Amino acid sequence: MCIHCGETLDTATAAGTCVRCGALRGTPEPPLVLARRYRVERTLGVGSMGVVHLAHDLKRNQPVALKLVSPEHARDPDALYRFSREAAALAAVRHPNVVRVAGVGEDQDGKSFVAMEYVKGPSLEEIIVEHANRGAFVPIARALGVVRSLAEALGAVHAAGFIHRDVKPSNVLIEEVTGRPVLLDFGLARTPARASSKSIGTGTPWYMAPEQLDDEEARELELSARTDVYALGCTAFELLTASPPFPSIDLDELRGLHLRAPPPAASSLRPELAPLDASLGCALAKDPSDRFPTPNALADALEHAWRATC
């Protein structure tokens, strides 16, 4: 019997783990277990709206990532709505380059959580920084492979009827063993019909398309799949050059650059990228209608331009 809750232990599985409270035989006190299934082990990260824990799925005997609304937003209707929307978006997409939902439930206080596959590995942002710290760039072939994987992931997101709206290097994990890129964080995902909220805060400023900005010049521009093409273009630019197209830290200046300034040529930071300048420039066009229609079209153009130089 479990000394903490009295449940009968099955010693043939999970080294005597209690399926009710998650305690291991001989441990002094039971750990936190959500929905009698997910034993919380440690915190992986804390964002502006949520917290992610590493947990163990007692039913499937495997690690998972548990995302909950952060305590300070637990009573915020908007935060709860965004959280439920993220769960719906993730559950609707099935693609190897999109983080997979393992389950949805509620904690002891009735707050919802999403259990996702645990992807062990660094973020794309960490990989870019690690290369830059060595005075190096991510190899071009590897970078274009990541862009292709993200393009296909976004294609699946769009086919499910959502726009991601927050594509950036920190929202991509690179699986340690396989090298698989995995797109995360659907907290801003919306259907095109509801993607009308514009603000410098709904997204990450260095990767936001002009139509995401609350500005008179962009008011008539609709959010669409081409909004994600712009963010993927910014991500590809940074992956290849170790800098976003517009690296300013002044939000007002950054807004103006996204709205009016032509993007710099990637070759100005890394000369061998000259064959890719035109494709990246197209992805970063101010008017959505001037961009590639889909993320895969951007990946196609980059790959074709690079192959032509080989």
Contacts in CASP RR format, 6 or more apart in sequence:
PFRMAT RR
TARGET T0000
AUTHOR 0000-0000-0000
METHOD contacts of the structure
MODEL  1
MCIHCGETLDTATAAGTCVRCGALRGTPEPPLVLARRYRVERTLGVGSMG
VVHLAHDLKRNQPVALKLVSPEHARDPDALYRFSREAAALAAVRHPNVVR
VAGVGEDQDGKSFVAMEYVKGPSLEEIIVEHANRGAFVPIARALGVVRSL
AEALGAVHAAGFIHRDVKPSNVLIEEVTGRPVLLDFGLARTPARASSKSI
GTGTPWYMAPEQLDDEEARELELSARTDVYALGCTAFELLTASPPFPSID
LDELRGLHLRAPPPAASSLRPELAPLDASLGCALAKDPSDRFPTPNALAD
ALEHAWRATC
1 7 0 8 1.000
1 8 0 8 1.000
1 9 0 8 1.000
2 8 0 8 1.000
2 9 0 8 1.000
2 18 0 8 1.000
2 20 0 8 1.000
2 21 0 8 1.000
2 23 0 8 1.000
3 23 0 8 1.000
3 26 0 8 1.000
4 18 0 8 1.000
4 21 0 8 1.000
4 23 0 8 1.000
4 29 0 8 1.000
4 30 0 8 1.000
5 18 0 8 1.000
5 20 0 8 1.000
5 21 0 8 1.000
5 23 0 8 1.000
5 30 0 8 1.000
6 20 0 8 1.000
7 18 0 8 1.000
7 19 0 8 1.000
7 20 0 8 1.000
7 21 0 8 1.000
9 16 0 8 1.000
9 17 0 8 1.000
9 18 0 8 1.000
9 25 0 8 1.000
10 16 0 8 1.000
10 19 0 8 1.000
11 25 0 8 1.000
13 61 0 8 1.000
14 58 0 8 1.000
14 61 0 8 1.000
15 24 0 8 1.000
15 25 0 8 1.000
16 24 0 8 1.000
16 25 0 8 1.000
17 23 0 8 1.000
17 24 0 8 1.000
17 39 0 8 1.000
17 58 0 8 1.000
18 24 0 8 1.000
18 30 0 8 1.000
19 36 0 8 1.000
19 37 0 8 1.000
19 58 0 8 1.000
19 59 0 8 1.000
20 33 0 8 1.000
20 36 0 8 1.000
21 30 0 8 1.000
21 33 0 8 1.000
21 36 0 8 1.000
22 30 0 8 1.000
22 31 0 8 1.000
22 33 0 8 1.000
22 39 0 8 1.000
22 58 0 8 1.000
23 29 0 8 1.000
23 30 0 8 1.000
23 31 0 8 1.000
31 39 0 8 1.000
31 40 0 8 1.000
31 41 0 8 1.000
32 39 0 8 1.000
32 40 0 8 1.000
33 39 0 8 1.000
33 40 0 8 1.000
33 58 0 8 1.000
34 40 0 8 1.000
34 55 0 8 1.000
34 66 0 8 1.000
34 105 0 8 1.000
34 106 0 8 1.000
34 107 0 8 1.000
34 108 0 8 1.000
34 113 0 8 1.000
35 105 0 8 1.000
35 106 0 8 1.000
35 107 0 8 1.000
36 58 0 8 1.000
37 57 0 8 1.000
37 58 0 8 1.000
37 59 0 8 1.000
38 55 0 8 1.000
38 56 0 8 1.000
38 57 0 8 1.000
38 58 0 8 1.000
38 64 0 8 1.000
38 66 0 8 1.000
38 113 0 8 1.000
38 115 0 8 1.000
39 55 0 8 1.000
39 56 0 8 1.000
39 58 0 8 1.000
40 53 0 8 1.000
40 54 0 8 1.000
40 55 0 8 1.000
40 66 0 8 1.000
41 53 0 8 1.000
41 54 0 8 1.000
41 55 0 8 1.000
41 56 0 8 1.000
42 53 0 8 1.000
42 54 0 8 1.000
43 51 0 8 1.000
43 52 0 8 1.000
43 53 0 8 1.000
43 54 0 8 1.000
44 52 0 8 1.000
44 53 0 8 1.000
44 54 0 8 1.000
44 65 0 8 1.000
45 51 0 8 1.000
45 52 0 8 1.000
46 52 0 8 1.000
46 70 0 8 1.000
47 70 0 8 1.000
48 70 0 8 1.000
49 69 0 8 1.000
49 70 0 8 1.000
49 73 0 8 1.000
49 79 0 8 1.000
49 82 0 8 1.000
49 83 0 8 1.000
49 187 0 8 1.000
50 67 0 8 1.000
50 68 0 8 1.000
50 69 0 8 1.000
50 70 0 8 1.000
50 73 0 8 1.000
50 83 0 8 1.000
51 67 0 8 1.000
51 68 0 8 1.000
51 69 0 8 1.000
51 70 0 8 1.000
51 71 0 8 1.000
52 65 0 8 1.000
52 66 0 8 1.000
52 67 0 8 1.000
52 68 0 8 1.000
53 65 0 8 1.000
53 66 0 8 1.000
53 68 0 8 1.000
54 63 0 8 1.000
54 64 0 8 1.000
54 65 0 8 1.000
54 66 0 8 1.000
54 118 0 8 1.000
55 63 0 8 1.000
55 64 0 8 1.000
55 65 0 8 1.000
55 66 0 8 1.000
55 115 0 8 1.000
56 62 0 8 1.000
56 63 0 8 1.000
56 64 0 8 1.000
57 63 0 8 1.000
57 64 0 8 1.000
57 102 0 8 1.000
57 115 0 8 1.000
60 102 0 8 1.000
62 118 0 8 1.000
63 118 0 8 1.000
64 102 0 8 1.000
64 115 0 8 1.000
64 116 0 8 1.000
64 117 0 8 1.000
64 118 0 8 1.000
65 99 0 8 1.000
65 115 0 8 1.000
65 116 0 8 1.000
65 117 0 8 1.000
65 118 0 8 1.000
65 119 0 8 1.000
66 113 0 8 1.000
66 114 0 8 1.000
66 115 0 8 1.000
66 116 0 8 1.000
67 86 0 8 1.000
67 113 0 8 1.000
67 114 0 8 1.000
67 116 0 8 1.000
68 107 0 8 1.000
68 111 0 8 1.000
68 112 0 8 1.000
68 113 0 8 1.000
69 76 0 8 1.000
69 79 0 8 1.000
69 80 0 8 1.000
69 83 0 8 1.000
69 111 0 8 1.000
69 112 0 8 1.000
70 79 0 8 1.000
73 79 0 8 1.000
73 80 0 8 1.000
74 80 0 8 1.000
74 109 0 8 1.000
74 111 0 8 1.000
80 112 0 8 1.000
82 187 0 8 1.000
82 188 0 8 1.000
83 112 0 8 1.000
83 114 0 8 1.000
83 187 0 8 1.000
84 112 0 8 1.000
85 186 0 8 1.000
85 187 0 8 1.000
85 189 0 8 1.000
85 190 0 8 1.000
86 114 0 8 1.000
86 185 0 8 1.000
86 186 0 8 1.000
86 187 0 8 1.000
86 189 0 8 1.000
87 101 0 8 1.000
87 104 0 8 1.000
87 112 0 8 1.000
87 114 0 8 1.000
89 157 0 8 1.000
89 160 0 8 1.000
89 162 0 8 1.000
89 186 0 8 1.000
89 187 0 8 1.000
89 189 0 8 1.000
90 98 0 8 1.000
90 99 0 8 1.000
90 100 0 8 1.000
90 101 0 8 1.000
90 114 0 8 1.000
90 116 0 8 1.000
90 186 0 8 1.000
91 101 0 8 1.000
91 104 0 8 1.000
92 160 0 8 1.000
92 161 0 8 1.000
92 162 0 8 1.000
93 156 0 8 1.000
93 157 0 8 1.000
93 160 0 8 1.000
93 162 0 8 1.000
94 100 0 8 1.000
94 156 0 8 1.000
95 152 0 8 1.000
95 153 0 8 1.000
95 156 0 8 1.000
95 157 0 8 1.000
96 180 0 8 1.000
97 149 0 8 1.000
97 150 0 8 1.000
97 152 0 8 1.000
97 153 0 8 1.000
97 156 0 8 1.000
97 180 0 8 1.000
97 181 0 8 1.000
97 182 0 8 1.000
97 183 0 8 1.000
98 153 0 8 1.000
98 156 0 8 1.000
98 157 0 8 1.000
98 182 0 8 1.000
98 183 0 8 1.000
99 116 0 8 1.000
99 117 0 8 1.000
99 119 0 8 1.000
99 173 0 8 1.000
99 182 0 8 1.000
99 183 0 8 1.000
99 184 0 8 1.000
100 116 0 8 1.000
100 117 0 8 1.000
101 114 0 8 1.000
101 115 0 8 1.000
101 116 0 8 1.000
102 115 0 8 1.000
102 116 0 8 1.000
102 117 0 8 1.000
103 114 0 8 1.000
103 115 0 8 1.000
104 112 0 8 1.000
104 113 0 8 1.000
104 114 0 8 1.000
104 115 0 8 1.000
105 112 0 8 1.000
105 113 0 8 1.000
105 114 0 8 1.000
105 115 0 8 1.000
106 112 0 8 1.000
106 113 0 8 1.000
107 113 0 8 1.000
119 173 0 8 1.000
119 175 0 8 1.000
119 180 0 8 1.000
119 182 0 8 1.000
119 184 0 8 1.000
120 175 0 8 1.000
120 176 0 8 1.000
120 177 0 8 1.000
121 173 0 8 1.000
121 174 0 8 1.000
121 175 0 8 1.000
121 176 0 8 1.000
122 130 0 8 1.000
122 173 0 8 1.000
122 174 0 8 1.000
122 176 0 8 1.000
123 169 0 8 1.000
123 170 0 8 1.000
123 171 0 8 1.000
123 172 0 8 1.000
123 173 0 8 1.000
123 174 0 8 1.000
124 146 0 8 1.000
124 169 0 8 1.000
124 170 0 8 1.000
124 172 0 8 1.000
124 173 0 8 1.000
124 174 0 8 1.000
124 181 0 8 1.000
124 235 0 8 1.000
124 239 0 8 1.000
125 168 0 8 1.000
125 169 0 8 1.000
125 170 0 8 1.000
125 172 0 8 1.000
127 138 0 8 1.000
127 174 0 8 1.000
128 138 0 8 1.000
128 169 0 8 1.000
128 238 0 8 1.000
128 239 0 8 1.000
128 242 0 8 1.000
129 242 0 8 1.000
131 137 0 8 1.000
131 138 0 8 1.000
131 242 0 8 1.000
132 242 0 8 1.000
137 240 0 8 1.000
137 241 0 8 1.000
137 242 0 8 1.000
137 270 0 8 1.000
138 239 0 8 1.000
138 240 0 8 1.000
138 242 0 8 1.000
140 240 0 8 1.000
140 272 0 8 1.000
140 273 0 8 1.000
140 306 0 8 1.000
141 306 0 8 1.000
143 236 0 8 1.000
143 239 0 8 1.000
143 240 0 8 1.000
144 299 0 8 1.000
144 302 0 8 1.000
144 303 0 8 1.000
144 306 0 8 1.000
146 172 0 8 1.000
146 174 0 8 1.000
146 181 0 8 1.000
146 239 0 8 1.000
147 232 0 8 1.000
147 235 0 8 1.000
147 236 0 8 1.000
147 239 0 8 1.000
147 298 0 8 1.000
147 299 0 8 1.000
147 302 0 8 1.000
148 299 0 8 1.000
148 303 0 8 1.000
149 180 0 8 1.000
149 181 0 8 1.000
150 167 0 8 1.000
150 172 0 8 1.000
150 181 0 8 1.000
150 183 0 8 1.000
150 232 0 8 1.000
150 235 0 8 1.000
150 295 0 8 1.000
151 232 0 8 1.000
151 294 0 8 1.000
151 295 0 8 1.000
151 296 0 8 1.000
151 298 0 8 1.000
151 299 0 8 1.000
152 295 0 8 1.000
152 296 0 8 1.000
152 299 0 8 1.000
153 181 0 8 1.000
153 182 0 8 1.000
153 183 0 8 1.000
154 164 0 8 1.000
154 167 0 8 1.000
154 183 0 8 1.000
154 225 0 8 1.000
154 228 0 8 1.000
154 232 0 8 1.000
154 295 0 8 1.000
155 225 0 8 1.000
155 294 0 8 1.000
155 295 0 8 1.000
155 296 0 8 1.000
157 163 0 8 1.000
157 164 0 8 1.000
157 183 0 8 1.000
157 186 0 8 1.000
157 189 0 8 1.000
157 228 0 8 1.000
158 225 0 8 1.000
158 228 0 8 1.000
158 294 0 8 1.000
158 295 0 8 1.000
161 191 0 8 1.000
161 192 0 8 1.000
162 186 0 8 1.000
162 189 0 8 1.000
162 190 0 8 1.000
162 191 0 8 1.000
163 189 0 8 1.000
163 190 0 8 1.000
163 191 0 8 1.000
163 192 0 8 1.000
163 195 0 8 1.000
163 223 0 8 1.000
163 224 0 8 1.000
163 225 0 8 1.000
163 227 0 8 1.000
163 228 0 8 1.000
164 183 0 8 1.000
164 186 0 8 1.000
164 188 0 8 1.000
164 189 0 8 1.000
164 228 0 8 1.000
164 231 0 8 1.000
165 188 0 8 1.000
165 189 0 8 1.000
165 190 0 8 1.000
165 195 0 8 1.000
165 202 0 8 1.000
165 203 0 8 1.000
165 212 0 8 1.000
165 223 0 8 1.000
165 227 0 8 1.000
165 228 0 8 1.000
165 231 0 8 1.000
166 185 0 8 1.000
166 187 0 8 1.000
166 188 0 8 1.000
166 189 0 8 1.000
166 203 0 8 1.000
166 204 0 8 1.000
166 207 0 8 1.000
166 231 0 8 1.000
167 183 0 8 1.000
167 207 0 8 1.000
167 228 0 8 1.000
167 231 0 8 1.000
167 232 0 8 1.000
167 235 0 8 1.000
168 204 0 8 1.000
168 206 0 8 1.000
168 207 0 8 1.000
168 231 0 8 1.000
168 234 0 8 1.000
168 235 0 8 1.000
169 235 0 8 1.000
169 238 0 8 1.000
169 239 0 8 1.000
170 204 0 8 1.000
171 183 0 8 1.000
171 184 0 8 1.000
171 185 0 8 1.000
172 181 0 8 1.000
172 182 0 8 1.000
172 183 0 8 1.000
172 184 0 8 1.000
172 235 0 8 1.000
173 181 0 8 1.000
173 182 0 8 1.000
173 184 0 8 1.000
174 180 0 8 1.000
174 181 0 8 1.000
174 182 0 8 1.000
175 181 0 8 1.000
175 182 0 8 1.000
188 202 0 8 1.000
188 203 0 8 1.000
190 197 0 8 1.000
190 223 0 8 1.000
192 222 0 8 1.000
192 223 0 8 1.000
192 224 0 8 1.000
192 225 0 8 1.000
195 223 0 8 1.000
195 224 0 8 1.000
195 227 0 8 1.000
196 223 0 8 1.000
198 211 0 8 1.000
198 212 0 8 1.000
198 213 0 8 1.000
198 214 0 8 1.000
198 215 0 8 1.000
198 218 0 8 1.000
198 219 0 8 1.000
198 223 0 8 1.000
199 212 0 8 1.000
199 213 0 8 1.000
199 214 0 8 1.000
200 208 0 8 1.000
200 213 0 8 1.000
200 214 0 8 1.000
200 251 0 8 1.000
200 255 0 8 1.000
202 212 0 8 1.000
203 212 0 8 1.000
205 251 0 8 1.000
205 254 0 8 1.000
205 255 0 8 1.000
205 258 0 8 1.000
206 234 0 8 1.000
206 238 0 8 1.000
206 244 0 8 1.000
206 245 0 8 1.000
206 246 0 8 1.000
206 247 0 8 1.000
206 254 0 8 1.000
207 230 0 8 1.000
207 231 0 8 1.000
207 234 0 8 1.000
207 235 0 8 1.000
207 244 0 8 1.000
208 230 0 8 1.000
208 231 0 8 1.000
208 258 0 8 1.000
209 223 0 8 1.000
209 226 0 8 1.000
209 227 0 8 1.000
209 230 0 8 1.000
209 231 0 8 1.000
209 258 0 8 1.000
209 288 0 8 1.000
210 217 0 8 1.000
210 218 0 8 1.000
210 221 0 8 1.000
210 230 0 8 1.000
210 258 0 8 1.000
210 259 0 8 1.000
210 286 0 8 1.000
211 218 0 8 1.000
211 221 0 8 1.000
211 222 0 8 1.000
211 223 0 8 1.000
211 227 0 8 1.000
211 288 0 8 1.000
212 218 0 8 1.000
212 223 0 8 1.000
212 227 0 8 1.000
213 255 0 8 1.000
213 258 0 8 1.000
213 259 0 8 1.000
215 255 0 8 1.000
215 259 0 8 1.000
217 259 0 8 1.000
217 260 0 8 1.000
218 259 0 8 1.000
221 287 0 8 1.000
221 288 0 8 1.000
222 288 0 8 1.000
224 288 0 8 1.000
225 293 0 8 1.000
225 294 0 8 1.000
225 295 0 8 1.000
226 288 0 8 1.000
226 289 0 8 1.000
226 291 0 8 1.000
226 292 0 8 1.000
226 293 0 8 1.000
227 288 0 8 1.000
228 295 0 8 1.000
229 283 0 8 1.000
229 291 0 8 1.000
229 292 0 8 1.000
229 293 0 8 1.000
229 294 0 8 1.000
229 295 0 8 1.000
229 297 0 8 1.000
229 298 0 8 1.000
230 283 0 8 1.000
230 284 0 8 1.000
230 285 0 8 1.000
230 288 0 8 1.000
230 291 0 8 1.000
232 283 0 8 1.000
232 295 0 8 1.000
232 298 0 8 1.000
233 280 0 8 1.000
233 283 0 8 1.000
233 284 0 8 1.000
233 298 0 8 1.000
234 244 0 8 1.000
234 245 0 8 1.000
234 284 0 8 1.000
236 280 0 8 1.000
236 283 0 8 1.000
236 298 0 8 1.000
236 302 0 8 1.000
237 243 0 8 1.000
237 244 0 8 1.000
237 245 0 8 1.000
237 263 0 8 1.000
237 266 0 8 1.000
237 280 0 8 1.000
237 284 0 8 1.000
238 244 0 8 1.000
238 245 0 8 1.000
240 266 0 8 1.000
240 270 0 8 1.000
240 273 0 8 1.000
240 276 0 8 1.000
241 266 0 8 1.000
241 269 0 8 1.000
241 270 0 8 1.000
241 273 0 8 1.000
242 269 0 8 1.000
243 269 0 8 1.000
245 263 0 8 1.000
245 264 0 8 1.000
245 284 0 8 1.000
246 254 0 8 1.000
246 257 0 8 1.000
246 258 0 8 1.000
246 261 0 8 1.000
246 263 0 8 1.000
248 254 0 8 1.000
248 257 0 8 1.000
259 286 0 8 1.000
260 286 0 8 1.000
263 280 0 8 1.000
263 281 0 8 1.000
263 284 0 8 1.000
265 273 0 8 1.000
265 274 0 8 1.000
265 277 0 8 1.000
266 273 0 8 1.000
266 276 0 8 1.000
266 277 0 8 1.000
266 280 0 8 1.000
267 273 0 8 1.000
267 274 0 8 1.000
267 276 0 8 1.000
267 277 0 8 1.000
275 305 0 8 1.000
275 306 0 8 1.000
275 308 0 8 1.000
275 309 0 8 1.000
276 302 0 8 1.000
276 305 0 8 1.000
276 306 0 8 1.000
278 305 0 8 1.000
279 298 0 8 1.000
279 301 0 8 1.000
279 302 0 8 1.000
279 305 0 8 1.000
280 302 0 8 1.000
282 290 0 8 1.000
282 291 0 8 1.000
282 292 0 8 1.000
282 298 0 8 1.000
282 301 0 8 1.000
283 291 0 8 1.000
283 292 0 8 1.000
283 298 0 8 1.000
284 291 0 8 1.000
285 291 0 8 1.000
292 298 0 8 1.000
292 301 0 8 1.000
END
